[in-house]
Each structure stands twice: as C-alpha cells, then as structure tokens.
C-alpha cells in the first residue's frame, strides 16, 4: 500500500524545483496534493502532470503571507479532499546583498515570504487540528518546514535569508513542543538541491553533471525524506532538523547548552577573558559561515 494513501498534503512553492519534486513524490505514494504557487500556470502544470499520471491534485495560487489569503488555500483543500493532514512550507525568495547594502524592502520581503509565510498556513491548520483533537477526532498531522544551511550556519551575503531560516528552525522546535498533545508533529528540512534560487546564487556548483553520473543536486533526491516525514510512519519523529543533499541525510545538531564554567559566585570583569578562552578551547569548533 502507498505510504501516504488517503492523506492530503498542501505544498507551497510547488510550481517548480523542490516543491514540484515533493508534489510528484507524494502523489506517487497515494496522497491528494494541493499544488500552491503564486505562479498560477506553474501550479496548474504540476497538478495536471499528477492527474495525467493517475493521481489526485488541484492547483492553487493564493498568497501564503496573510491569514486571509492562506485561509483560501485551506478552504480549497477541504472542498476538494475533505481534510488536510500534511503541510509542507516550501515557498521562498532571495534578496541577496551584503548586510550593510540591504534595503528595508530586501529585508521585509524575505521575512514576509519565509517567516510569515511559515506562520500563516501552520496557524490556520494548527487551530483546525487542535479543535478536531479536542472534539475527540483522532489527528495524525504533520508540519514540515524549510530551513537552510544558511539558517543553521549563516551565509555571507544572505543575512536576511539566514535570519529567516534560523527563525524557522526555532519556530519548528516550539511548534513540536506545543502541538504534540493534538497529534501533530513538526520537523524542518535544510535541503540542498538545484532550484531557481540556487541556480541564480551558485550556478556552477549546482550544475547537472554531463557524464551521466549521480546528480547529487537533483531535487528528486530530497523528496523521499519529505514524503516519509509526511506519512503515518513518522509519528514518533518531531522537533528535528534534517539536512538533505544527494544521497546524504544528516541530523542538524542544534543549539544546546555547551561547555560551562560556573564560579558559584559573581564573576569579576578581569576574570571573564580567561574563562571564555578556556570554554572556547574545550568546546567543539563551530562550522564556518558559508562563503567565509
């Protein structure tokens, strides 16, 4: 039996790249797919491809960045398929500049699409799932957010994107803790693949190999993990950040209390330097900021 049979999934930014790969993979595993993308024609192309292959899908181009328009996405899903079980927050944009060259518009656009875009649909669906659970209806729901290596380690020239993606990682931890009682898990993915965003930022790095070797940057490589996280089989996994690229799946090792010095009394200013140096000497080295 298909691993996501009879489950309905909303995927944002699904008109191309990773979102398209996720949509096709979920459909292949029996899911009903809501293909959301602000590019209506692109969304319809992907939904049409799913239907031609025997799957169930609708296209939707509503804006994810306000509660009112995001409600339209949920309403369309409910009208077509009766319930929503999985949310894949995938849509994103780039406005890359060095930090001091960022305009207010560059900052606000990235925060709106990434952070607020992750909030709106999850808030609407979270309230729905809570109400169902409280009414006695079993809920087995999934929120899968999209962070990034830039959000986990930072990336030169992407301070706005890094801040948003780091915020999404933290948001995921809180969602997992708060929504567990209602039958909802929340996990995040930091995928690395060839998309319109990565092709614009680093085209030589993500170029498809010409020799027929394994295409480590193909978006299809990331999709199996996402489909599994959206399935009933992943009910025991929540509050995790996964990195995925090519044939690699890694668990993100997030913020935690590390090496400590506790004097048990007030530190004097002239004692701090030696204590910090000792802590840093003992602590594992952090990964470098991308591009540094």
HELIX and SHEET records of a PDB file:
HELIX    1   1 UNK A   17  UNK A   28  1                                  12    
HELIX    2   2 UNK A   40  UNK A   52  1                                  13    
HELIX    3   3 UNK A   67  UNK A   81  1                                  15    
HELIX    4   4 UNK A   99  UNK A  101  5                                   3    
HELIX    5   5 UNK A  104  UNK A  110  1                                   7    
HELIX    6   6 UNK A  111  UNK A  116  3                                   6    
HELIX    7   7 UNK A  117  UNK A  134  1                                  18    
HELIX    8   8 UNK A  149  UNK A  153  1                                   5    
HELIX    9   9 UNK A  159  UNK A  179  1                                  21    
HELIX   10  10 UNK A  180  UNK A  182  5                                   3    
HELIX   11  11 UNK A  196  UNK A  202  1                                   7    
HELIX   12  12 UNK A  220  UNK A  229  1                                  10    
HELIX   13  13 UNK A  232  UNK A  234  5                                   3    
HELIX   14  14 UNK A  269  UNK A  282  1                                  14    
SHEET    1   A 8 UNK A  56  UNK A  60  0                                        
SHEET    2   A 8 UNK A  32  UNK A  36  1                                        
SHEET    3   A 8 UNK A   8  UNK A  11  1                                        
SHEET    4   A 8 UNK A  86  UNK A  88  1                                        
SHEET    5   A 8 UNK A 141  UNK A 146  1                                        
SHEET    6   A 8 UNK A 184  UNK A 191  1                                        
SHEET    7   A 8 UNK A 241  UNK A 245  1                                        
SHEET    8   A 8 UNK A 248  UNK A 251 -1                                        
END                                                                             
